[in-house]
Amino acid sequence: MNNKPYDKLMRISDRLYNDGLEKAKVRDLSGAVVSLKRSLLYNKYNTEARNLLGLVFYEQGETVNALTEWVVSRNLDDYENSADYYLERIQDDENEIENINGAVKKYNQALSAARYGNIDTAILQLKKAVGMHPHYVRAMKLLGLLYIRQEEYQKAKKILVAARAIDHTDTDVLRYLAEVEKVLVPEPVKIGPFKTQTAEETEFDEELGIEHSRKGFFSMIFNQEKPNLMLFINLIAGVLIGIAVVYYLIVPSKEAQIREEYNAGKVDYSSELSAKNAAISQQEKEITNLRKQVDELKSELNGITYDTIEIAVGDETFSSFFDAWSEYNDLKSREYSDEELVRLAMDLWDLDLKGIQSKYAQDILSKMREDIYPLAAKLVYKEGKEFLDSGEIPEAVRALRAAADFDPESDVALYYLGKALEEDGQYSEAIYCYRHMLTVAPGSTLRDYIPQRLEFCEEKLRELGEQEEVPEGEEAEENSEDE
């Protein structure tokens, strides 16, 4: 299957993401939004670009757009996704959510008032919106525009400069600022080779009937009282000399250089093609020999007969083991669904190695787990998270235990297993999961939530009059540290 078009789209998406990241670092937020949206056009599953786009929206004060991008990102990939962290941080800060909602309401009220000509009311509402949400660039732009409408240019400049500090390249902000600065700083107007005058002086001259030309450079040459023909002739002569130098000196040398590079590349390509043809011929010979060997082995295998062997341990036959083995071989030979992969992983997880005395069977079981667990870890975690969100706590505990066994270094599996155990009243085990997560994933974005979880579980144990149960491995580590 030819994946070149797909790979090309992925590379374009990644390149646009990197461009958006660089622009965001220098606070070119408007440019970053354009690059990141284009990145998502090429690959809508690029969660890194989607999360960064949400952060840029959030910095611009567009919180609703930011939340939308993070929710979509989490739905596309909820395994170790930074969007979970951003959403939880916003949800935990109730004051910030209230301020954002209040600022949006004030902005909408101001917009409605401005449309009906109530400029003073609109300005008052916008000042409240910016006070509640200082990064609300949209409200700051409208406030600056209304100040300009009221001819309060100093206030307009102050709010627009604050908006520019958030987004250095917002075209609306830059345009409004340019208009304000034209009013606050008189613009010099060129009226001759040596003399300038301000815009106010020009308007005064116009009232007196004096007109000044503002045309381009070439118009200045022809509109003087005494045209300077020598200046024009020298200019044309200089252009012609430059064209002659380029045509007679630079172009021939460039053509010779390009011709040499082409010939060298042609020779290199021919030698490389010959070497590759020789390698292909050698590989075709090896393939022919291997096919002959395969045919010989097949003919030998056709003459071999097999006897059925039943393996038993104690009083039980390993029907579960052989069922899992059969399903494992079946999945390897065809395409399979996520449900089939999860079912096989859970069947392997339920098998008890201690009950298998056959070393050969133990090795097979270990090999199957090594192959299946990494593939199923993310799916089993997702299933456990869904159980936890829907309140099915026993099912969530079982699935998240399995996910933590499948991927022992998964911070999300350990964290949400701790939450499920906490909901189930197993506070000692929840404490162990939280502490173990800090050990295996100290850089996790979920680490900020661990202290309050530990404090809650320890308080519950004190209320119940129970002591924290320390697992054997952890107790041994603590004893060795005390020594």
C-alpha positions as CSV (number, residue, x, y, z in Angstrom):
1,M,0.0,0.0,0.0
2,N,1.4,3.4,-1.0
3,N,1.4,5.7,2.1
4,K,3.4,8.5,0.5
5,P,0.4,11.0,0.2
6,Y,-0.6,10.2,3.8
7,D,3.0,10.7,5.0
8,K,3.2,14.0,3.1
9,L,0.0,15.3,4.7
10,M,1.3,14.4,8.1
11,R,4.6,16.2,7.5
12,I,2.8,19.3,6.3
13,S,0.6,19.2,9.4
14,D,3.7,18.9,11.7
15,R,5.5,21.7,9.9
16,L,2.6,24.0,10.3
17,Y,2.3,23.0,13.9
18,N,6.0,24.0,14.4
19,D,5.4,27.3,12.6
20,G,2.4,28.0,14.9
21,L,4.6,27.1,18.0
22,E,7.3,29.5,16.9
23,K,4.8,32.3,16.4
24,A,3.1,31.7,19.7
25,K,6.5,31.9,21.5
26,V,7.0,35.5,20.2
27,R,3.3,36.3,20.9
28,D,2.3,36.4,17.2
29,L,-1.0,34.9,18.4
30,S,-3.0,35.8,15.3
31,G,-0.4,34.2,13.0
32,A,-0.2,31.2,15.3
33,V,-4.0,30.7,15.0
34,V,-3.8,30.7,11.2
35,S,-0.9,28.2,11.1
36,L,-2.5,25.9,13.6
37,K,-5.9,25.9,11.9
38,R,-4.1,25.0,8.6
39,S,-2.2,22.2,10.4
40,L,-5.6,20.7,11.5
41,L,-6.9,20.9,8.0
42,Y,-4.2,18.5,6.9
43,N,-4.5,16.3,10.0
44,K,-7.5,16.8,12.3
45,Y,-6.0,14.1,14.7
46,N,-3.0,16.3,15.4
47,T,-3.8,16.7,19.1
48,E,-0.6,18.6,19.8
49,A,-1.7,21.3,17.3
50,R,-5.2,21.3,18.6
51,N,-4.1,21.7,22.3
52,L,-1.7,24.5,21.3
53,L,-4.6,26.2,19.4
54,G,-6.7,26.0,22.5
55,L,-3.9,27.6,24.6
56,V,-3.6,30.5,22.0
57,F,-7.4,31.0,22.1
58,Y,-7.2,31.0,25.9
59,E,-4.5,33.6,25.9
60,Q,-6.5,35.8,23.6
61,G,-9.5,35.6,26.0
62,E,-11.5,33.3,23.7
63,T,-12.2,30.7,26.4
64,V,-15.1,29.1,24.7
65,N,-13.1,28.4,21.6
66,A,-10.2,27.1,23.8
67,L,-12.6,24.7,25.7
68,T,-14.0,23.5,22.4
69,E,-10.6,22.6,21.0
70,W,-9.6,20.8,24.2
71,V,-12.8,18.8,24.4
72,V,-12.4,17.7,20.8
73,S,-8.8,16.8,21.4
74,R,-9.7,14.6,24.4
75,N,-12.4,12.8,22.4
76,L,-9.9,12.1,19.7
77,D,-7.3,10.8,22.1
78,D,-7.8,10.6,25.9
79,Y,-4.6,8.6,26.7
80,E,-2.1,10.9,28.4
81,N,-3.5,13.9,26.6
82,S,-2.6,17.4,28.0
83,A,-6.1,18.5,27.3
84,D,-7.3,16.6,30.4
85,Y,-5.0,18.7,32.5
86,Y,-6.1,22.0,31.0
87,L,-9.8,21.2,31.4
88,E,-9.4,20.1,35.0
89,R,-7.4,23.2,35.9
90,I,-10.2,25.5,34.5
91,Q,-13.0,23.4,36.1
92,D,-11.2,23.5,39.5
93,D,-11.1,27.3,39.4
94,E,-14.7,28.3,39.8
95,N,-13.9,32.0,40.2
96,E,-12.2,32.1,36.8
97,I,-15.2,30.4,35.1
98,E,-17.5,32.9,36.7
99,N,-15.3,35.8,35.6
100,I,-15.1,34.6,32.0
101,N,-18.9,34.0,31.8
102,G,-19.5,37.5,33.3
103,A,-17.0,39.1,30.9
104,V,-18.7,37.5,27.9
105,K,-22.1,38.7,29.1
106,K,-20.8,42.2,29.6
107,Y,-19.3,42.2,26.1
108,N,-22.6,41.1,24.5
109,Q,-24.4,43.8,26.4
110,A,-21.9,46.4,25.3
111,L,-22.1,45.3,21.7
112,S,-25.9,45.6,21.8
113,A,-25.7,49.0,23.4
114,A,-23.2,50.2,20.8
115,R,-25.4,49.1,17.9
116,Y,-28.3,51.2,19.3
117,G,-26.0,54.2,19.8
118,N,-25.6,54.0,23.6
119,I,-21.8,54.5,23.5
120,D,-21.4,55.5,27.1
121,T,-23.2,52.4,28.3
122,A,-21.2,50.3,26.0
123,I,-17.9,51.7,27.2
124,L,-18.9,51.1,30.9
125,Q,-19.8,47.5,30.2
126,L,-16.6,46.9,28.3
127,K,-14.5,48.3,31.1
128,K,-16.2,45.9,33.5
129,A,-15.6,43.0,31.0
130,V,-11.9,43.8,30.7
131,G,-11.6,44.2,34.5
132,M,-13.1,40.7,35.0
133,H,-11.1,39.1,32.1
134,P,-7.9,41.1,31.5
135,H,-6.9,39.1,28.4
136,Y,-10.2,39.5,26.6
137,V,-8.7,41.0,23.4
138,R,-12.0,41.2,21.6
139,A,-13.5,43.4,24.3
140,M,-10.3,45.5,24.4
141,K,-10.5,46.2,20.6
142,L,-14.1,47.2,20.8
143,L,-13.4,49.5,23.8
144,G,-10.5,51.2,21.9
145,L,-12.7,51.7,18.9
146,L,-15.4,53.3,21.0
147,Y,-12.9,55.6,22.6
148,I,-11.8,56.6,19.1
149,R,-15.5,57.2,18.3
150,Q,-15.7,59.5,21.3
151,E,-12.4,61.2,20.4
152,E,-10.8,60.1,23.7
153,Y,-7.5,59.2,21.9
154,Q,-5.3,58.9,25.0
155,K,-7.6,56.3,26.6
156,A,-7.9,54.5,23.2
157,K,-4.1,54.3,22.9
158,K,-3.7,53.0,26.5
159,I,-6.2,50.1,26.0
160,L,-4.9,49.3,22.5
161,V,-1.3,49.1,23.7
162,A,-2.4,46.7,26.4
163,A,-4.1,44.5,23.7
164,R,-1.0,44.7,21.5
165,A,1.1,43.4,24.5
166,I,-1.1,40.2,24.4
167,D,-1.1,39.7,20.6
168,H,1.7,41.6,18.8
169,T,0.2,41.1,15.3
170,D,-3.5,41.5,15.6
171,T,-4.3,43.5,12.5
172,D,-7.3,45.3,14.0
173,V,-5.3,46.5,17.0
174,L,-2.4,47.7,14.8
175,R,-4.7,49.5,12.5
176,Y,-6.6,51.3,15.3
177,L,-3.3,52.3,17.0
178,A,-2.0,53.7,13.7
179,E,-5.1,55.9,13.4
180,V,-4.7,57.1,17.0
181,E,-1.0,57.9,16.6
182,K,-1.8,59.9,13.5
183,V,-4.0,62.2,15.7
184,L,-1.7,62.3,18.7
185,V,1.5,62.9,16.7
186,P,1.1,65.3,13.7
187,E,2.4,63.6,10.5
188,P,5.1,65.5,8.6
189,V,4.2,66.2,5.0
190,K,7.0,66.6,2.4
191,I,6.5,69.8,0.3
192,G,10.0,70.1,-1.3
193,P,13.5,68.8,-1.3
194,F,14.4,70.4,2.1
195,K,11.3,71.7,3.8
196,T,8.5,69.7,5.6
197,Q,5.3,70.8,7.3
198,T,2.8,69.1,9.6
199,A,-0.7,67.9,8.7
200,E,-2.2,70.9,10.6
201,E,-0.1,73.3,8.5
202,T,-1.2,71.5,5.3
203,E,-4.9,71.8,6.3
204,F,-4.3,75.5,7.0
205,D,-2.7,76.0,3.6
206,E,-5.6,74.2,1.9
207,E,-8.0,76.7,3.5
208,L,-5.9,79.5,1.9
209,G,-6.1,77.7,-1.5
210,I,-2.5,76.4,-1.4
211,E,-2.2,72.8,-2.8
212,H,0.8,70.5,-2.4
213,S,1.4,67.3,-4.5
214,R,1.7,64.0,-2.5
215,K,2.5,61.8,-5.6
216,G,5.3,59.4,-5.9
217,F,9.0,59.7,-6.5
218,F,8.8,59.9,-10.3
219,S,6.1,62.6,-10.1
220,M,8.4,64.8,-8.1
221,I,11.0,64.7,-10.9
222,F,8.5,65.9,-13.6
223,N,6.5,68.3,-11.4
224,Q,9.3,70.7,-10.4
225,E,9.2,74.2,-11.8
226,K,12.4,73.6,-13.7
227,P,12.6,69.9,-14.7
228,N,16.0,68.4,-14.1
229,L,16.5,66.4,-17.3
230,M,20.1,65.3,-16.4
231,L,18.8,63.6,-13.2
232,F,16.3,61.6,-15.2
233,I,18.9,60.7,-18.0
234,N,21.5,59.6,-15.3
235,L,18.8,57.4,-13.7
236,I,17.9,55.7,-17.0
237,A,21.6,55.2,-17.9
238,G,22.3,53.6,-14.5
239,V,19.5,51.1,-15.1
240,L,20.7,50.2,-18.6
241,I,24.3,49.7,-17.3
242,G,23.0,47.4,-14.5
243,I,21.1,45.3,-17.1
244,A,24.1,45.0,-19.3
245,V,26.3,43.9,-16.4
246,V,23.8,41.2,-15.4
247,Y,23.3,39.9,-18.9
248,Y,27.0,39.8,-20.1
249,L,28.8,38.9,-16.8
250,I,26.6,37.3,-14.3
251,V,24.3,35.2,-16.5
252,P,27.0,33.3,-18.4
253,S,28.9,32.4,-15.2
254,K,25.6,31.2,-13.6
255,E,24.8,29.1,-16.7
256,A,28.2,27.4,-16.6
257,Q,27.8,26.7,-12.9
258,I,24.3,25.2,-13.4
259,R,25.6,23.1,-16.4
260,E,28.5,21.7,-14.3
261,E,26.2,20.8,-11.4
262,Y,23.8,19.1,-13.8
263,N,26.5,17.0,-15.4
264,A,28.0,16.0,-12.0
265,G,24.6,15.0,-10.7
266,K,23.9,13.0,-13.9
267,V,27.1,11.0,-13.4
268,D,26.4,10.4,-9.7
269,Y,22.9,9.3,-10.5
270,S,24.1,6.8,-13.2
271,S,26.6,5.2,-10.8
272,E,24.0,5.1,-8.0
273,L,21.5,3.5,-10.4
274,S,23.9,0.8,-11.5
275,A,24.8,-0.1,-7.9
276,K,21.1,-0.3,-7.0
277,N,20.4,-2.6,-10.0
278,A,23.2,-4.9,-9.0
279,A,21.8,-5.0,-5.4
280,I,18.3,-5.8,-6.7
281,S,19.7,-8.6,-8.8
282,Q,21.5,-10.1,-5.8
283,Q,18.3,-9.9,-3.7
284,E,16.2,-11.5,-6.4
285,K,18.6,-14.5,-6.4
286,E,18.4,-14.8,-2.6
287,I,14.6,-14.7,-2.8
288,T,14.6,-17.5,-5.4
289,N,16.8,-19.6,-3.1
290,L,14.6,-18.9,-0.1
291,R,11.5,-19.9,-2.0
292,K,13.1,-23.2,-3.0
293,Q,13.9,-23.9,0.7
294,V,10.4,-23.0,1.7
295,D,8.9,-25.4,-0.9
296,E,11.3,-28.2,0.4
297,L,10.2,-27.6,4.0
298,K,6.5,-27.6,3.1
299,S,6.9,-31.0,1.3
300,E,8.7,-32.4,4.4
301,L,5.9,-31.0,6.8
302,N,3.2,-32.6,4.7
303,G,4.6,-36.0,5.5
304,I,4.6,-35.5,9.3
305,T,1.7,-36.7,11.5
306,Y,0.9,-35.2,14.9
307,D,-0.5,-36.8,18.0
308,T,-2.9,-35.0,20.3
309,I,-1.3,-34.3,23.7
310,E,-3.4,-33.2,26.7
311,I,-1.6,-31.2,29.3
312,A,-3.0,-31.3,32.8
313,V,-2.0,-29.9,36.2
314,G,-3.5,-31.4,39.3
315,D,-7.1,-32.3,38.7
316,E,-7.7,-29.6,36.1
317,T,-7.1,-29.4,32.3
318,F,-6.1,-26.0,31.0
319,S,-9.1,-25.3,28.9
320,S,-8.9,-21.6,29.6
321,F,-5.2,-21.6,28.7
322,F,-5.8,-23.4,25.4
323,D,-8.8,-21.2,24.6
324,A,-6.7,-18.1,25.1
325,W,-3.8,-19.7,23.1
326,S,-6.3,-20.6,20.2
327,E,-7.7,-17.0,20.2
328,Y,-4.2,-15.5,20.3
329,N,-3.2,-17.5,17.2
330,D,-6.5,-16.6,15.5
331,L,-6.0,-12.9,16.0
332,K,-2.5,-13.0,14.8
333,S,-3.6,-14.5,11.5
334,R,-6.3,-11.8,10.6
335,E,-7.5,-8.3,11.3
336,Y,-9.3,-8.0,14.6
337,S,-11.5,-5.5,16.4
338,D,-10.7,-3.5,19.6
339,E,-13.3,-5.6,21.5
340,E,-11.6,-8.9,20.5
341,L,-8.2,-7.5,21.6
342,V,-9.6,-6.4,25.0
343,R,-11.3,-9.7,25.6
344,L,-8.1,-11.7,24.9
345,A,-6.1,-9.3,27.1
346,M,-8.5,-9.7,30.0
347,D,-8.6,-13.5,29.5
348,L,-4.8,-13.6,29.7
349,W,-4.8,-11.3,32.8
350,D,-7.3,-13.6,34.6
351,L,-5.0,-16.7,34.0
352,D,-3.1,-17.7,37.1
353,L,0.6,-18.6,36.4
354,K,0.9,-20.3,39.8
355,G,-1.5,-23.0,38.7
356,I,0.6,-23.8,35.6
357,Q,3.4,-26.2,36.5
358,S,4.5,-26.8,32.9
359,K,7.5,-24.6,32.2
360,Y,6.7,-24.7,28.5
361,A,3.1,-23.5,29.1
362,Q,4.4,-20.7,31.4
363,D,6.8,-19.5,28.7
364,I,3.9,-19.4,26.1
365,L,1.7,-17.5,28.5
366,S,4.4,-14.9,29.2
367,K,5.1,-14.5,25.5
368,M,1.3,-14.0,24.8
369,R,1.1,-11.3,27.5
370,E,4.2,-9.5,26.2
371,D,2.6,-9.3,22.8
372,I,-1.0,-8.4,23.8
373,Y,-0.6,-6.2,26.9
374,P,1.1,-3.2,25.3
375,L,-1.6,-3.2,22.5
376,A,-4.5,-3.4,24.8
377,A,-3.3,-1.1,27.6
378,K,-4.8,2.1,26.1
379,L,-8.1,0.4,25.2
380,V,-8.5,-1.2,28.7
381,Y,-7.7,2.1,30.4
382,K,-10.4,3.8,28.2
383,E,-13.0,1.2,29.2
384,G,-12.1,1.6,32.9
385,K,-12.4,5.4,32.6
386,E,-15.8,5.1,31.1
387,F,-16.9,2.7,33.9
388,L,-15.6,5.3,36.4
389,D,-17.4,8.2,34.8
390,S,-20.7,6.3,34.6
391,G,-20.5,5.2,38.3
392,E,-19.8,1.5,37.7
393,I,-17.1,1.4,40.4
394,P,-16.4,-2.4,40.7
395,E,-16.1,-2.7,36.9
396,A,-13.9,0.4,36.8
397,V,-11.6,-1.0,39.6
398,R,-11.1,-4.3,37.7
399,A,-10.5,-2.6,34.3
400,L,-8.1,0.0,35.7
401,R,-6.2,-2.6,37.7
402,A,-5.6,-4.5,34.4
403,A,-4.6,-1.3,32.6
404,A,-2.0,-0.5,35.3
405,D,-0.6,-4.1,35.0
406,F,-0.5,-3.8,31.2
407,D,1.4,-0.5,31.4
408,P,3.0,-0.1,34.8
409,E,4.4,3.4,34.0
410,S,1.0,4.8,32.9
411,D,0.3,7.8,35.2
412,V,-3.3,8.1,34.1
413,A,-4.1,4.4,34.7
414,L,-2.6,4.6,38.3
415,Y,-4.3,8.0,39.0
416,Y,-7.8,6.9,38.0
417,L,-7.3,3.5,39.6
418,G,-6.7,5.4,42.8
419,K,-9.9,7.4,42.3
420,A,-11.9,4.2,41.6
421,L,-10.5,2.6,44.8
422,E,-11.3,5.8,46.7
423,E,-14.9,5.7,45.4
424,D,-15.0,2.0,46.5
425,G,-13.9,2.8,50.0
426,Q,-10.5,1.1,49.6
427,Y,-8.6,4.1,50.9
428,S,-5.3,2.2,51.8
429,E,-5.0,0.8,48.2
430,A,-5.9,4.2,46.8
431,I,-3.0,5.9,48.8
432,Y,-0.6,3.3,47.5
433,C,-1.7,3.9,43.9
434,Y,-1.2,7.7,44.2
435,R,2.2,7.4,45.8
436,H,3.3,4.8,43.3
437,M,2.2,7.1,40.5
438,L,4.5,9.9,41.9
439,T,7.3,7.3,41.9
440,V,7.0,6.0,38.3
441,A,5.8,9.3,36.7
442,P,7.2,12.3,38.8
443,G,6.8,14.6,35.8
444,S,3.1,13.9,35.2
445,T,0.7,16.8,34.8
446,L,-1.6,15.0,37.3
447,R,0.9,15.3,40.2
448,D,-0.7,18.6,41.4
449,Y,-3.9,16.7,42.3
450,I,-2.2,14.0,44.4
451,P,-1.7,15.9,47.7
452,Q,-5.4,16.7,48.1
453,R,-6.3,13.0,47.2
454,L,-3.9,11.7,49.7
455,E,-5.1,14.0,52.4
456,F,-8.7,13.0,51.8
457,C,-7.9,9.2,51.9
458,E,-5.9,9.6,55.1
459,E,-8.7,11.6,56.7
460,K,-11.2,8.9,55.8
461,L,-8.9,6.2,57.3
462,R,-8.7,8.2,60.6
463,E,-12.5,8.6,60.7
464,L,-12.9,4.8,60.2
465,G,-10.2,4.1,62.9
466,E,-8.1,2.2,60.4
467,Q,-4.4,2.3,59.7
468,E,-2.8,2.6,56.3
469,E,-1.8,-0.8,55.0
470,V,1.6,-0.6,53.4
471,P,2.3,-3.2,50.7
472,E,5.1,-5.7,51.4
473,G,7.5,-4.2,48.8
474,E,7.0,-0.7,49.9
475,E,7.4,-1.6,53.6
476,A,10.8,-3.3,52.8
477,E,11.9,-0.1,50.9
478,E,11.0,2.0,53.9
479,N,12.9,-0.3,56.3
480,S,16.0,-0.1,54.1
481,E,15.8,3.7,54.0
482,D,15.6,3.9,57.9
483,E,18.7,1.7,58.2
